[in-house]
Amino acid sequence: MERGKTEVSLGEAGYKVVAVMFFGKKEVARFPTREQAEWRAKELNEHSERNPRGYVQYLVQPVEERSRNG
């Protein structure tokens, strides 16, 4: 992880950055605030424009909390 970047563990609620590809989605990182997640998605989108590798776009989505009953 780079200096100045704050990521939270995958078990915590917050916002996630998702890589949207031609054949599905893949979660890339989670952050405690929307602003941090949007900043990271912006950086990743700029990088993917310079170095395309199949990722179409990086999006920010809220993390859905799982119910404890199943």
PyMOL commands that place a pseudoatom at each C-alpha (Angstrom):
pseudoatom trace, name=CA, resn=MET, resi=1, chain=A, elem=C, hetatm=0, pos=[0.000, 0.000, 0.000]
pseudoatom trace, name=CA, resn=GLU, resi=2, chain=A, elem=C, hetatm=0, pos=[1.288, 3.469, -0.858]
pseudoatom trace, name=CA, resn=ARG, resi=3, chain=A, elem=C, hetatm=0, pos=[1.974, 6.125, 1.759]
pseudoatom trace, name=CA, resn=GLY, resi=4, chain=A, elem=C, hetatm=0, pos=[-1.010, 8.336, 2.442]
pseudoatom trace, name=CA, resn=LYS, resi=5, chain=A, elem=C, hetatm=0, pos=[-3.526, 5.699, 1.382]
pseudoatom trace, name=CA, resn=THR, resi=6, chain=A, elem=C, hetatm=0, pos=[-6.057, 4.484, 3.926]
pseudoatom trace, name=CA, resn=GLU, resi=7, chain=A, elem=C, hetatm=0, pos=[-7.761, 1.187, 3.273]
pseudoatom trace, name=CA, resn=VAL, resi=8, chain=A, elem=C, hetatm=0, pos=[-10.002, -0.701, 5.662]
pseudoatom trace, name=CA, resn=SER, resi=9, chain=A, elem=C, hetatm=0, pos=[-10.247, -4.423, 6.180]
pseudoatom trace, name=CA, resn=LEU, resi=10, chain=A, elem=C, hetatm=0, pos=[-12.755, -6.278, 4.030]
pseudoatom trace, name=CA, resn=GLY, resi=11, chain=A, elem=C, hetatm=0, pos=[-15.001, -6.941, 7.031]
pseudoatom trace, name=CA, resn=GLU, resi=12, chain=A, elem=C, hetatm=0, pos=[-15.731, -3.265, 7.740]
pseudoatom trace, name=CA, resn=ALA, resi=13, chain=A, elem=C, hetatm=0, pos=[-18.510, -1.167, 6.252]
pseudoatom trace, name=CA, resn=GLY, resi=14, chain=A, elem=C, hetatm=0, pos=[-17.812, 1.824, 4.038]
pseudoatom trace, name=CA, resn=TYR, resi=15, chain=A, elem=C, hetatm=0, pos=[-17.309, 2.199, 0.306]
pseudoatom trace, name=CA, resn=LYS, resi=16, chain=A, elem=C, hetatm=0, pos=[-15.650, -0.093, -2.170]
pseudoatom trace, name=CA, resn=VAL, resi=17, chain=A, elem=C, hetatm=0, pos=[-13.900, 0.505, -5.472]
pseudoatom trace, name=CA, resn=VAL, resi=18, chain=A, elem=C, hetatm=0, pos=[-15.031, -1.981, -8.117]
pseudoatom trace, name=CA, resn=ALA, resi=19, chain=A, elem=C, hetatm=0, pos=[-13.310, -2.696, -11.431]
pseudoatom trace, name=CA, resn=VAL, resi=20, chain=A, elem=C, hetatm=0, pos=[-16.016, -3.199, -14.055]
pseudoatom trace, name=CA, resn=MET, resi=21, chain=A, elem=C, hetatm=0, pos=[-14.779, -5.474, -16.824]
pseudoatom trace, name=CA, resn=PHE, resi=22, chain=A, elem=C, hetatm=0, pos=[-16.400, -6.842, -19.954]
pseudoatom trace, name=CA, resn=PHE, resi=23, chain=A, elem=C, hetatm=0, pos=[-17.416, -10.062, -18.203]
pseudoatom trace, name=CA, resn=GLY, resi=24, chain=A, elem=C, hetatm=0, pos=[-18.127, -8.988, -14.642]
pseudoatom trace, name=CA, resn=LYS, resi=25, chain=A, elem=C, hetatm=0, pos=[-16.926, -6.984, -11.665]
pseudoatom trace, name=CA, resn=LYS, resi=26, chain=A, elem=C, hetatm=0, pos=[-14.046, -7.335, -9.227]
pseudoatom trace, name=CA, resn=GLU, resi=27, chain=A, elem=C, hetatm=0, pos=[-13.685, -5.558, -5.900]
pseudoatom trace, name=CA, resn=VAL, resi=28, chain=A, elem=C, hetatm=0, pos=[-10.376, -3.716, -5.709]
pseudoatom trace, name=CA, resn=ALA, resi=29, chain=A, elem=C, hetatm=0, pos=[-10.358, -1.936, -2.319]
pseudoatom trace, name=CA, resn=ARG, resi=30, chain=A, elem=C, hetatm=0, pos=[-12.514, -0.655, 0.538]
pseudoatom trace, name=CA, resn=PHE, resi=31, chain=A, elem=C, hetatm=0, pos=[-12.353, 2.722, 2.236]
pseudoatom trace, name=CA, resn=PRO, resi=32, chain=A, elem=C, hetatm=0, pos=[-14.087, 4.218, 5.285]
pseudoatom trace, name=CA, resn=THR, resi=33, chain=A, elem=C, hetatm=0, pos=[-15.313, 7.328, 3.425]
pseudoatom trace, name=CA, resn=ARG, resi=34, chain=A, elem=C, hetatm=0, pos=[-16.835, 7.932, 0.017]
pseudoatom trace, name=CA, resn=GLU, resi=35, chain=A, elem=C, hetatm=0, pos=[-14.365, 10.734, -0.702]
pseudoatom trace, name=CA, resn=GLN, resi=36, chain=A, elem=C, hetatm=0, pos=[-11.378, 8.392, -0.270]
pseudoatom trace, name=CA, resn=ALA, resi=37, chain=A, elem=C, hetatm=0, pos=[-12.967, 5.745, -2.485]
pseudoatom trace, name=CA, resn=GLU, resi=38, chain=A, elem=C, hetatm=0, pos=[-13.791, 8.290, -5.209]
pseudoatom trace, name=CA, resn=TRP, resi=39, chain=A, elem=C, hetatm=0, pos=[-10.244, 9.651, -5.124]
pseudoatom trace, name=CA, resn=ARG, resi=40, chain=A, elem=C, hetatm=0, pos=[-8.790, 6.157, -5.563]
pseudoatom trace, name=CA, resn=ALA, resi=41, chain=A, elem=C, hetatm=0, pos=[-11.239, 5.302, -8.360]
pseudoatom trace, name=CA, resn=LYS, resi=42, chain=A, elem=C, hetatm=0, pos=[-10.242, 8.507, -10.157]
pseudoatom trace, name=CA, resn=GLU, resi=43, chain=A, elem=C, hetatm=0, pos=[-6.550, 7.600, -9.878]
pseudoatom trace, name=CA, resn=LEU, resi=44, chain=A, elem=C, hetatm=0, pos=[-7.198, 4.074, -11.142]
pseudoatom trace, name=CA, resn=ASN, resi=45, chain=A, elem=C, hetatm=0, pos=[-9.288, 5.332, -14.080]
pseudoatom trace, name=CA, resn=GLU, resi=46, chain=A, elem=C, hetatm=0, pos=[-6.502, 7.727, -15.089]
pseudoatom trace, name=CA, resn=HIS, resi=47, chain=A, elem=C, hetatm=0, pos=[-3.945, 4.916, -14.872]
pseudoatom trace, name=CA, resn=SER, resi=48, chain=A, elem=C, hetatm=0, pos=[-6.113, 2.500, -16.866]
pseudoatom trace, name=CA, resn=GLU, resi=49, chain=A, elem=C, hetatm=0, pos=[-6.509, 5.077, -19.648]
pseudoatom trace, name=CA, resn=ARG, resi=50, chain=A, elem=C, hetatm=0, pos=[-2.714, 5.233, -19.996]
pseudoatom trace, name=CA, resn=ASN, resi=51, chain=A, elem=C, hetatm=0, pos=[-2.201, 1.452, -19.601]
pseudoatom trace, name=CA, resn=PRO, resi=52, chain=A, elem=C, hetatm=0, pos=[-5.314, -0.450, -20.752]
pseudoatom trace, name=CA, resn=ARG, resi=53, chain=A, elem=C, hetatm=0, pos=[-5.495, -4.067, -19.506]
pseudoatom trace, name=CA, resn=GLY, resi=54, chain=A, elem=C, hetatm=0, pos=[-9.109, -4.991, -20.027]
pseudoatom trace, name=CA, resn=TYR, resi=55, chain=A, elem=C, hetatm=0, pos=[-10.678, -2.919, -17.252]
pseudoatom trace, name=CA, resn=VAL, resi=56, chain=A, elem=C, hetatm=0, pos=[-13.448, -0.713, -18.558]
pseudoatom trace, name=CA, resn=GLN, resi=57, chain=A, elem=C, hetatm=0, pos=[-14.014, 1.532, -15.549]
pseudoatom trace, name=CA, resn=TYR, resi=58, chain=A, elem=C, hetatm=0, pos=[-13.527, 1.796, -11.797]
pseudoatom trace, name=CA, resn=LEU, resi=59, chain=A, elem=C, hetatm=0, pos=[-16.660, 2.642, -9.804]
pseudoatom trace, name=CA, resn=VAL, resi=60, chain=A, elem=C, hetatm=0, pos=[-17.455, 3.433, -6.172]
pseudoatom trace, name=CA, resn=GLN, resi=61, chain=A, elem=C, hetatm=0, pos=[-20.245, 1.494, -4.466]
pseudoatom trace, name=CA, resn=PRO, resi=62, chain=A, elem=C, hetatm=0, pos=[-21.428, 1.396, -0.861]
pseudoatom trace, name=CA, resn=VAL, resi=63, chain=A, elem=C, hetatm=0, pos=[-20.588, -1.797, 0.979]
pseudoatom trace, name=CA, resn=GLU, resi=64, chain=A, elem=C, hetatm=0, pos=[-23.718, -3.786, 1.718]
pseudoatom trace, name=CA, resn=GLU, resi=65, chain=A, elem=C, hetatm=0, pos=[-23.753, -5.077, 5.248]
pseudoatom trace, name=CA, resn=ARG, resi=66, chain=A, elem=C, hetatm=0, pos=[-24.547, -8.762, 5.510]
pseudoatom trace, name=CA, resn=SER, resi=67, chain=A, elem=C, hetatm=0, pos=[-27.346, -9.837, 7.794]
pseudoatom trace, name=CA, resn=ARG, resi=68, chain=A, elem=C, hetatm=0, pos=[-26.283, -11.906, 10.792]
pseudoatom trace, name=CA, resn=ASN, resi=69, chain=A, elem=C, hetatm=0, pos=[-29.078, -14.433, 10.223]
pseudoatom trace, name=CA, resn=GLY, resi=70, chain=A, elem=C, hetatm=0, pos=[-27.681, -15.679, 6.964]
for i in range(1, 70): cmd.bond("trace and resi %d" % i, "trace and resi %d" % (i + 1))
show_as sticks, trace
zoom trace
